[in-house]
Amino acid sequence: MPRVVTWGDIGWRSWTVRGYGPDTMSGPSPEAPGAEFCMQCGPGTALRPGDGGRVLVCPRCRWEREVPGRPLFVVTGASAAGKTTVTSALAKALPACDVFDVDVTLHVAALGWDVWRNTWLQLAHSIALNGRSTVLCGSLMPDQLSGLPARCLVGPLHFCTLDCPDEILAARLRARTAWCGFAVDLAV
């Protein structure tokens, strides 16, 4: 088993990774990510809104982090609703956006689901600094993003839910490989 030791200054704990998801982690759960902090002063110096919300400012050294305010779009839905399938089509239809299937970083969820979600918000912020918006395709809900530290780095959130008939959903879930671990009767 690999041993993961995270950055102690932020308050992370050490633990062993056995797989993905909260039911497969051993040891104490890592703490939720802390506030966005000053890159000059370090962890423990939370940035505060400044200049009408367009920047975050360090109260100590006055270092500023730009907040472009570009929207973040989320395509969500049940497992097997088609989120991964529409990712390529959305990327072609929305050339001004970077489109991602959030499952590509699912291994980060081994550090905690909030860490994983917060990482996507930070990525969307970095993309916004380049003048582009982000579209995330995955099972995310508004309340799972609203309280995260990096929420202050992105603009408005817009959600779209993919849906399909239960029979189609059940057939797609049955066709999935065994490692996905879905019980069709519980999912539909």
C-alpha positions as CSV (number, residue, x, y, z in Angstrom):
1,M,0.0,0.0,0.0
2,P,1.4,3.4,-0.9
3,R,1.8,5.8,2.0
4,V,0.6,9.4,1.5
5,V,2.0,12.1,3.6
6,T,0.5,15.5,2.9
7,W,1.7,19.0,3.7
8,G,1.5,19.3,7.4
9,D,1.5,23.1,7.5
10,I,-2.0,23.0,6.0
11,G,-3.2,20.6,8.7
12,W,-3.4,17.4,6.6
13,R,-2.9,14.1,8.3
14,S,-1.1,11.0,7.1
15,W,-3.1,8.0,6.0
16,T,-2.9,5.0,3.7
17,V,-4.7,5.0,0.4
18,R,-6.5,1.7,-0.4
19,G,-8.8,2.8,-3.2
20,Y,-11.2,5.6,-4.1
21,G,-14.0,7.0,-2.0
22,P,-14.6,7.5,1.7
23,D,-15.5,3.9,2.3
24,T,-12.2,2.7,1.0
25,M,-9.8,4.9,3.0
26,S,-8.2,3.8,6.2
27,G,-6.9,6.0,9.0
28,P,-8.3,9.4,10.0
29,S,-10.1,11.4,7.3
30,P,-8.1,14.4,6.1
31,E,-9.4,17.7,7.1
32,A,-11.4,19.8,4.6
33,P,-9.3,22.2,2.6
34,G,-8.5,25.5,4.4
35,A,-9.2,29.0,3.1
36,E,-7.5,30.3,0.0
37,F,-4.2,31.6,1.4
38,C,-1.5,34.2,0.6
39,M,1.3,32.7,-1.6
40,Q,3.8,35.1,0.0
41,C,2.8,34.7,3.7
42,G,1.7,31.0,3.4
43,P,-1.0,28.9,5.0
44,G,-2.7,30.6,8.0
45,T,-3.1,33.9,6.2
46,A,-6.5,33.8,4.6
47,L,-7.2,36.1,1.7
48,R,-10.0,38.6,2.0
49,P,-12.1,40.1,-0.8
50,G,-10.9,43.4,-2.1
51,D,-11.6,45.8,-5.1
52,G,-15.3,44.9,-5.4
53,G,-14.6,41.2,-5.4
54,R,-12.3,41.2,-8.4
55,V,-9.3,40.3,-6.3
56,L,-8.5,38.6,-3.0
57,V,-6.0,40.4,-0.8
58,C,-3.6,39.3,1.9
59,P,-4.3,41.4,5.1
60,R,-0.5,41.2,6.0
61,C,1.5,41.9,2.8
62,R,-1.3,43.2,0.5
63,W,-0.5,40.4,-2.1
64,E,-3.4,40.2,-4.5
65,R,-4.9,37.2,-6.3
66,E,-7.0,38.1,-9.4
67,V,-10.6,36.8,-9.5
68,P,-11.8,37.1,-13.2
69,G,-15.4,36.1,-12.3
70,R,-16.0,33.9,-15.3
71,P,-18.9,31.5,-14.9
72,L,-18.5,27.8,-14.2
73,F,-20.9,25.5,-15.9
74,V,-21.7,22.0,-14.5
75,V,-23.4,19.2,-16.4
76,T,-24.6,16.8,-13.8
77,G,-26.9,13.8,-13.6
78,A,-27.2,10.3,-12.3
79,S,-24.6,7.6,-13.1
80,A,-25.0,6.4,-16.7
81,A,-27.1,9.5,-17.7
82,G,-24.6,10.3,-20.4
83,K,-22.3,13.0,-18.8
84,T,-19.1,11.4,-20.1
85,T,-20.6,10.8,-23.5
86,V,-21.5,14.5,-24.0
87,T,-18.1,15.8,-23.0
88,S,-16.6,15.6,-26.5
89,A,-19.6,17.0,-28.2
90,L,-19.7,19.9,-25.7
91,A,-16.0,20.7,-26.3
92,K,-16.7,20.9,-30.1
93,A,-19.9,23.0,-29.6
94,L,-18.3,25.4,-27.0
95,P,-14.9,26.4,-28.4
96,A,-14.6,29.3,-25.9
97,C,-14.8,26.8,-23.0
98,D,-12.6,24.0,-21.6
99,V,-14.7,21.0,-21.0
100,F,-13.8,18.2,-18.6
101,D,-15.1,14.8,-17.4
102,V,-14.5,15.2,-13.7
103,D,-13.8,11.5,-13.3
104,V,-10.3,12.0,-14.8
105,T,-9.1,13.2,-11.4
106,L,-11.2,10.8,-9.3
107,H,-7.9,9.5,-7.7
108,V,-7.7,12.9,-6.0
109,A,-10.9,12.1,-4.1
110,A,-8.8,9.6,-2.1
111,L,-7.6,12.8,-0.2
112,G,-11.3,13.6,0.5
113,W,-14.3,14.6,-1.6
114,D,-14.0,18.3,-0.6
115,V,-10.3,18.3,-1.6
116,W,-11.3,16.8,-5.0
117,R,-14.1,19.3,-5.6
118,N,-12.0,22.3,-4.4
119,T,-9.3,21.2,-6.8
120,W,-11.8,21.5,-9.7
121,L,-12.7,25.1,-8.6
122,Q,-9.0,26.0,-8.5
123,L,-8.5,24.6,-12.0
124,A,-11.6,26.6,-13.2
125,H,-10.0,29.7,-11.7
126,S,-6.7,29.1,-13.5
127,I,-8.6,28.6,-16.8
128,A,-10.5,31.8,-16.2
129,L,-7.2,33.7,-15.8
130,N,-6.7,32.8,-19.4
131,G,-10.0,34.3,-20.4
132,R,-11.9,31.0,-20.8
133,S,-14.8,29.4,-19.0
134,T,-14.9,25.9,-17.7
135,V,-17.6,23.2,-18.1
136,L,-17.4,20.3,-15.7
137,C,-19.3,17.1,-16.6
138,G,-19.9,15.0,-13.4
139,S,-22.1,14.2,-10.5
140,L,-21.7,17.5,-8.6
141,M,-24.4,19.4,-6.7
142,P,-24.6,23.2,-6.0
143,D,-24.3,22.7,-2.2
144,Q,-21.2,20.6,-2.6
145,L,-19.4,23.5,-4.2
146,S,-20.9,26.5,-2.5
147,G,-19.1,26.2,0.9
148,L,-15.6,25.3,-0.5
149,P,-12.7,27.7,0.0
150,A,-12.0,28.0,-3.7
151,R,-15.6,29.0,-4.4
152,C,-14.6,32.6,-4.1
153,L,-12.2,32.1,-7.1
154,V,-14.9,31.4,-9.7
155,G,-17.9,33.4,-11.0
156,P,-21.5,32.3,-11.0
157,L,-22.3,28.6,-11.1
158,H,-24.7,27.3,-13.7
159,F,-26.0,23.7,-13.5
160,C,-27.6,21.5,-16.2
161,T,-29.0,18.1,-15.4
162,L,-28.9,15.3,-17.9
163,D,-31.7,12.8,-17.6
164,C,-32.9,9.7,-19.4
165,P,-35.7,7.1,-18.9
166,D,-35.1,4.6,-16.0
167,E,-35.1,1.7,-18.4
168,I,-32.2,3.2,-20.4
169,L,-30.3,4.1,-17.2
170,A,-30.7,0.6,-15.9
171,A,-29.5,-1.0,-19.1
172,R,-26.4,1.3,-19.2
173,L,-25.6,0.5,-15.5
174,R,-25.9,-3.3,-16.2
175,A,-23.5,-2.9,-19.2
176,R,-20.8,-1.3,-17.0
177,T,-17.8,-3.3,-15.9
178,A,-17.9,-5.0,-12.5
179,W,-15.3,-2.7,-10.9
180,C,-17.7,0.2,-11.0
181,G,-19.7,-1.6,-8.3
182,F,-23.2,-0.4,-9.1
183,A,-26.3,-2.2,-7.8
184,V,-28.9,-1.4,-10.5
185,D,-31.9,-1.8,-8.2
186,L,-30.4,0.8,-5.8
187,A,-29.4,3.2,-8.5
188,V,-32.6,3.4,-10.5
